[in-house]
């Protein structure tokens, strides 16, 4: 007998426009020309070394992957990210589910970041109609179209809308393709169920995004570089909304994980930069590298020449290029560093505000060492 489930349709969603927000992207964004706070000599040396490795990787057409947590977007760093991809220095961006949401909310309404403590007490946290409806709908449609998680939202923002297929089109696709393309037919069936449940008409659905110039996802979509989303079910506010369909979400997220793994598969000689993501980034990296290493070994090779730079706020005086510290050293409990130190190649840790780090790296790559 199945256990009882919570009915999300009983939750009262509210207009996103009624929510107070802590961040305003027009006021709080960081210009690529901004001058970062002065970093230590050690930090500056690491950024210089990272810049050299990035240049070398791009000369050799090798990947430069930049994974980051949601705070990098909340801190207004979108213009810096966009500058890095537009100048060709970064070939792949990856973030978690919260990063996807903040980037979308900034593009849609120019504001993001609610008061979590207050909103939970009032039973309002995450219960916002537009965020839950549009992001989930874009993922439902994107899964049917064969798009990934970040690509689905990037297309929504850049195109300022979606094209909703008709129920007849979906029914015919299911009938004709189930035997030949069972997974695609299943995605069509999931989308059909959503459209019927919400009684959504087919055709163009316009969704204006007046601040899309601040969207990293839209920028990556324009530049045709991967922006992959790596969510965990139940972690993000879009799961509160009844438009959420985890089957569709899982299809899009699976595509993004395998896209990420393919970038890691080509990482020998390349660069991996992890900014403020203590869980998502190291976890997806270690699984991807293991698969890539398996394939390399089958082909008589090994991935050894990758460069990893990890940036977070926590202090650590341990030289991670030496491997793990002893258990009595507090640095041992920086779990993300411990994970990355096991990943071969060369790994360094830089403790600094993500704004200062990314600005300094961006200037280093433009030849403007302004720190």
C-alpha positions as CSV (number, residue, x, y, z in Angstrom):
1,X,0.0,0.0,0.0
2,X,1.5,3.3,-1.0
3,X,2.3,5.9,1.6
4,X,0.2,9.1,1.5
5,X,1.6,12.1,-0.5
6,X,1.3,15.8,0.0
7,X,-1.0,17.5,-2.4
8,X,0.8,20.5,-3.9
9,X,-2.4,21.7,-5.5
10,X,-3.6,22.7,-2.0
11,X,-0.7,25.1,-1.5
12,X,-1.7,28.7,-2.2
13,X,0.8,30.2,-4.7
14,X,1.3,34.0,-4.7
15,X,2.4,36.4,-7.4
16,X,6.2,36.8,-7.5
17,X,5.7,40.6,-7.7
18,X,4.4,40.6,-4.1
19,X,7.6,39.2,-2.7
20,X,10.3,41.4,-1.1
21,X,13.7,40.7,-2.4
22,X,17.2,41.3,-1.0
23,X,19.0,41.7,-4.4
24,X,18.3,44.0,-7.3
25,X,20.4,43.1,-10.3
26,X,20.6,46.6,-11.8
27,X,21.9,48.0,-8.6
28,X,23.9,45.0,-7.4
29,X,25.6,43.6,-10.5
30,X,29.3,43.6,-10.8
31,X,30.8,45.2,-13.9
32,X,33.7,43.3,-15.5
33,X,35.6,46.6,-15.3
34,X,35.2,46.8,-11.5
35,X,38.4,46.7,-9.4
36,X,38.6,43.8,-7.0
37,X,39.8,44.2,-3.4
38,X,43.5,43.6,-3.1
39,X,44.3,39.9,-2.6
40,X,47.3,38.4,-0.9
41,X,50.5,37.8,-2.8
42,X,49.8,34.0,-2.6
43,X,46.3,34.5,-4.1
44,X,47.6,36.7,-6.9
45,X,50.2,34.2,-7.8
46,X,47.6,31.4,-8.0
47,X,45.3,33.6,-10.1
48,X,48.3,34.3,-12.4
49,X,49.1,30.6,-12.6
50,X,45.4,29.8,-13.3
51,X,45.3,32.4,-16.1
52,X,48.4,30.9,-17.7
53,X,46.8,27.4,-17.7
54,X,43.5,28.8,-19.1
55,X,45.4,30.5,-21.9
56,X,47.4,27.3,-22.7
57,X,44.2,25.2,-22.6
58,X,42.4,27.5,-25.0
59,X,45.3,27.7,-27.4
60,X,45.1,23.9,-27.6
61,X,41.3,23.9,-27.9
62,X,40.9,22.2,-24.5
63,X,38.0,22.7,-22.1
64,X,37.9,25.4,-19.4
65,X,35.0,24.4,-17.1
66,X,33.7,26.8,-14.5
67,X,31.3,25.4,-11.9
68,X,29.7,27.6,-9.3
69,X,27.2,27.8,-6.6
70,X,24.2,30.1,-6.4
71,X,25.9,32.8,-4.4
72,X,28.0,33.7,-7.4
73,X,24.8,34.7,-9.2
74,X,23.3,36.3,-6.0
75,X,26.5,38.4,-5.8
76,X,25.7,40.0,-9.2
77,X,28.6,38.3,-11.1
78,X,26.6,37.6,-14.2
79,X,28.4,40.3,-16.3
80,X,31.8,38.8,-15.4
81,X,30.7,35.3,-16.3
82,X,29.3,36.7,-19.6
83,X,32.5,38.5,-20.3
84,X,34.5,35.2,-19.8
85,X,32.4,33.2,-22.2
86,X,32.0,35.9,-24.8
87,X,35.8,36.3,-24.9
88,X,36.2,32.5,-25.3
89,X,38.0,31.8,-22.1
90,X,35.4,29.5,-20.6
91,X,33.9,26.7,-22.6
92,X,31.4,25.2,-20.1
93,X,29.4,26.6,-17.2
94,X,27.7,24.5,-14.5
95,X,25.6,25.3,-11.5
96,X,23.0,23.9,-9.1
97,X,19.2,24.2,-9.1
98,X,19.3,27.4,-7.0
99,X,21.7,29.0,-9.4
100,X,19.3,28.3,-12.3
101,X,16.5,29.9,-10.3
102,X,18.3,33.1,-9.2
103,X,19.5,33.7,-12.8
104,X,16.0,33.3,-14.1
105,X,14.4,35.6,-11.5
106,X,16.9,38.3,-12.2
107,X,16.1,38.1,-15.9
108,X,12.4,38.0,-15.4
109,X,11.9,40.6,-12.7
110,X,15.3,42.1,-12.0
111,X,15.2,41.0,-8.4
112,X,15.8,37.8,-6.4
113,X,16.6,36.4,-2.9
114,X,13.7,36.3,-0.4
115,X,13.9,36.3,3.4
116,X,13.8,32.6,4.0
117,X,13.3,32.6,7.8
118,X,10.4,35.0,7.6
119,X,8.8,33.3,4.6
120,X,9.0,29.8,6.1
121,X,7.2,31.1,9.3
122,X,4.5,32.6,7.1
123,X,4.2,29.5,4.9
124,X,5.2,31.5,1.9
125,X,8.8,30.5,1.2
126,X,9.2,29.3,-2.4
127,X,5.4,29.4,-3.1
128,X,5.7,31.9,-6.0
129,X,3.5,31.4,-9.0
130,X,5.7,32.6,-11.8
131,X,9.0,31.0,-10.7
132,X,7.4,27.6,-10.2
133,X,5.2,27.8,-13.2
134,X,7.6,29.1,-15.9
135,X,10.7,27.2,-14.9
136,X,8.9,23.9,-14.6
137,X,7.0,24.4,-17.8
138,X,10.2,25.2,-19.6
139,X,11.8,22.0,-18.3
140,X,8.7,20.0,-19.3
141,X,8.8,21.4,-22.8
142,X,12.6,21.2,-23.0
143,X,12.6,17.5,-22.0
144,X,10.2,16.8,-24.9
145,X,12.4,18.8,-27.3
146,X,15.6,17.0,-26.1
147,X,17.1,20.0,-24.4
148,X,19.1,20.0,-21.2
149,X,18.2,21.6,-17.9
150,X,20.2,24.9,-18.3
151,X,19.5,25.0,-22.0
152,X,15.8,24.8,-21.5
153,X,15.8,27.8,-19.2
154,X,18.4,29.7,-21.3
155,X,16.1,29.3,-24.3
156,X,13.1,30.5,-22.3
157,X,15.0,33.6,-21.3
158,X,16.6,34.4,-24.6
159,X,13.5,33.7,-26.7
160,X,11.3,35.4,-24.1
161,X,8.8,32.6,-24.3
162,X,8.0,29.0,-25.3
163,X,6.2,27.1,-28.0
164,X,3.6,24.8,-26.6
165,X,2.8,21.8,-28.8
166,X,-0.8,20.7,-29.3
167,X,-2.2,17.7,-27.5
168,X,-2.9,16.2,-30.9
169,X,0.7,16.5,-31.9
170,X,1.8,14.8,-28.7
171,X,-0.8,12.1,-29.0
172,X,0.4,11.3,-32.6
173,X,4.0,11.3,-31.5
174,X,3.3,8.9,-28.7
175,X,1.3,6.6,-31.0
176,X,3.9,6.6,-33.8
177,X,7.2,6.7,-31.8
178,X,6.7,4.5,-28.7
179,X,8.2,1.5,-30.3
180,X,11.1,3.3,-32.0
181,X,11.8,6.0,-29.4
182,X,10.4,4.9,-26.1
183,X,12.2,7.6,-24.0
184,X,11.1,10.4,-26.3
185,X,7.6,9.1,-26.3
186,X,7.6,9.0,-22.5
187,X,8.7,12.6,-22.5
188,X,5.8,13.5,-24.8
189,X,3.4,11.6,-22.5
190,X,4.6,13.5,-19.5
191,X,4.2,16.8,-21.3
192,X,0.8,15.8,-22.5
193,X,-0.3,15.1,-19.0
194,X,0.9,18.5,-17.8
195,X,-0.8,20.3,-20.6
196,X,-4.1,18.5,-20.0
197,X,-3.9,19.0,-16.2
198,X,-3.3,22.8,-16.6
199,X,-5.5,23.1,-19.7
200,X,-2.7,25.0,-21.6
201,X,-3.4,26.0,-25.2
202,X,-0.9,25.2,-27.9
203,X,1.2,27.8,-29.7
204,X,3.5,30.6,-28.7
205,X,3.5,31.6,-25.0
206,X,5.2,35.0,-24.6
207,X,7.1,35.5,-21.3
208,X,9.0,38.8,-21.3
209,X,12.4,38.9,-19.7
210,X,13.2,42.6,-19.5
211,X,16.6,42.1,-17.7
212,X,17.8,39.1,-19.8
213,X,21.1,41.0,-20.5
214,X,22.0,39.9,-17.0
215,X,21.3,36.2,-17.6
216,X,24.2,33.8,-17.8
217,X,21.9,31.1,-19.1
218,X,20.7,33.3,-21.9
219,X,24.3,34.3,-22.7
220,X,25.5,30.7,-22.9
221,X,22.5,29.9,-25.1
222,X,23.4,32.7,-27.4
223,X,27.1,31.7,-27.5
224,X,26.2,28.0,-28.0
225,X,28.2,26.8,-25.1
226,X,27.0,24.3,-22.4
227,X,25.4,25.8,-19.3
228,X,24.5,22.7,-17.4
229,X,22.1,22.5,-14.4
230,X,22.7,19.9,-11.7
231,X,19.7,19.9,-9.3
232,X,18.7,17.6,-6.4
233,X,15.1,16.7,-6.0
234,X,13.4,18.6,-3.2
235,X,16.3,21.1,-2.8
236,X,14.7,24.0,-4.8
237,X,11.6,26.1,-4.6
238,X,10.3,24.9,-8.0
239,X,9.3,21.6,-6.3
240,X,6.6,23.4,-4.3
241,X,4.6,24.2,-7.5
242,X,2.2,21.6,-9.0
243,X,3.6,22.3,-12.4
244,X,6.7,20.4,-11.3
245,X,7.2,17.0,-13.1
246,X,10.3,15.3,-11.8
247,X,10.3,12.8,-14.7
248,X,10.8,15.7,-17.2
249,X,13.2,17.4,-14.8
250,X,15.2,14.2,-14.5
251,X,15.5,13.8,-18.3
252,X,16.8,17.3,-18.7
253,X,19.2,16.9,-15.7
254,X,20.4,13.6,-17.0
255,X,21.3,15.2,-20.4
256,X,23.2,17.9,-18.6
257,X,25.1,15.5,-16.4
258,X,26.3,13.6,-19.5
259,X,27.1,16.8,-21.3
260,X,29.2,17.8,-18.2
261,X,30.9,14.4,-18.2
262,X,31.8,14.8,-21.9
263,X,33.6,18.0,-21.1
264,X,35.4,16.3,-18.3
265,X,36.2,13.5,-20.7
266,X,38.3,16.0,-22.7
267,X,39.9,17.6,-19.7
268,X,43.4,16.3,-20.0
269,X,45.5,19.5,-20.3
270,X,42.4,21.6,-19.5
271,X,41.2,23.6,-16.5
272,X,38.5,23.1,-13.9
273,X,37.5,26.0,-11.7
274,X,35.1,25.5,-8.9
275,X,33.7,28.6,-7.2
276,X,31.7,28.3,-3.9
277,X,30.0,25.0,-4.6
278,X,30.8,22.7,-1.6
279,X,28.6,19.8,-2.8
280,X,27.4,19.9,-6.3
281,X,30.7,20.7,-8.1
282,X,32.9,18.1,-6.4
283,X,30.3,15.4,-6.5
284,X,29.5,15.6,-10.2
285,X,33.2,16.0,-11.0
286,X,34.4,12.9,-9.3
287,X,31.8,10.7,-11.0
288,X,32.4,12.3,-14.4
289,X,36.2,11.9,-14.0
290,X,35.8,8.3,-13.0
291,X,33.8,7.5,-16.1
292,X,36.2,9.5,-18.3
293,X,39.2,7.8,-16.7
294,X,37.6,4.4,-17.3
295,X,37.4,5.2,-21.0
296,X,40.9,6.6,-21.2
297,X,42.3,3.5,-19.6
298,X,40.4,1.3,-22.1
299,X,42.1,3.3,-24.8
300,X,45.6,3.0,-23.3
301,X,45.7,6.4,-21.8
302,X,45.1,8.3,-18.5
303,X,43.8,11.8,-17.6
304,X,46.6,13.4,-15.5
305,X,47.4,16.8,-16.8
306,X,44.3,18.8,-15.6
307,X,44.5,21.9,-13.5
308,X,41.9,22.4,-10.7
309,X,41.5,25.7,-8.8
310,X,38.9,25.8,-6.0
311,X,37.7,29.1,-4.6
312,X,35.6,29.6,-1.5
313,X,35.5,31.9,1.6
314,X,36.8,29.4,4.1
315,X,40.4,29.9,5.2
316,X,43.0,27.1,4.6
317,X,46.7,27.4,4.9
318,X,47.2,23.8,3.8
319,X,49.0,23.3,0.4
320,X,46.5,21.0,-1.3
321,X,49.0,20.1,-4.0
322,X,50.5,17.9,-1.3
323,X,47.4,15.9,-1.0
324,X,45.2,15.6,2.1
325,X,46.2,17.1,5.4
326,X,46.2,15.0,8.6
327,X,43.0,14.6,10.5
328,X,44.1,17.0,13.3
329,X,44.4,19.8,10.8
330,X,41.1,21.8,10.4
331,X,41.7,21.9,6.6
332,X,41.0,18.1,6.6
333,X,37.3,18.9,7.1
334,X,37.0,21.2,4.0
335,X,35.2,18.3,2.3
336,X,35.2,19.8,-1.2
337,X,38.9,20.3,-1.1
338,X,39.4,16.8,0.1
339,X,37.4,15.5,-2.8
340,X,39.3,17.6,-5.4
341,X,42.7,16.7,-3.9
342,X,41.9,13.0,-4.8
343,X,41.1,13.8,-8.5
344,X,44.7,13.8,-9.8
345,X,46.2,16.5,-11.9
346,X,47.2,19.7,-10.0
347,X,44.8,21.2,-7.4
348,X,45.0,24.5,-5.6
349,X,42.7,26.2,-3.2
350,X,42.2,30.0,-3.0
351,X,40.3,31.4,-0.1
352,X,38.7,34.7,-1.2
353,X,35.4,36.4,-1.9
354,X,34.1,35.1,-5.3
355,X,33.7,38.6,-6.6
356,X,37.3,39.4,-6.0
357,X,38.5,36.1,-7.4
358,X,36.5,36.2,-10.6
359,X,37.3,39.8,-11.3
360,X,41.0,39.3,-10.7
361,X,41.0,36.2,-13.0
362,X,39.0,38.1,-15.7
363,X,41.5,41.0,-15.6
364,X,44.4,38.6,-15.7
365,X,43.0,37.0,-18.8
366,X,42.5,40.4,-20.4
367,X,46.0,41.5,-19.5
368,X,44.7,44.1,-17.1
369,X,46.1,43.1,-13.7
370,X,44.2,45.6,-11.7
371,X,44.6,44.0,-8.3
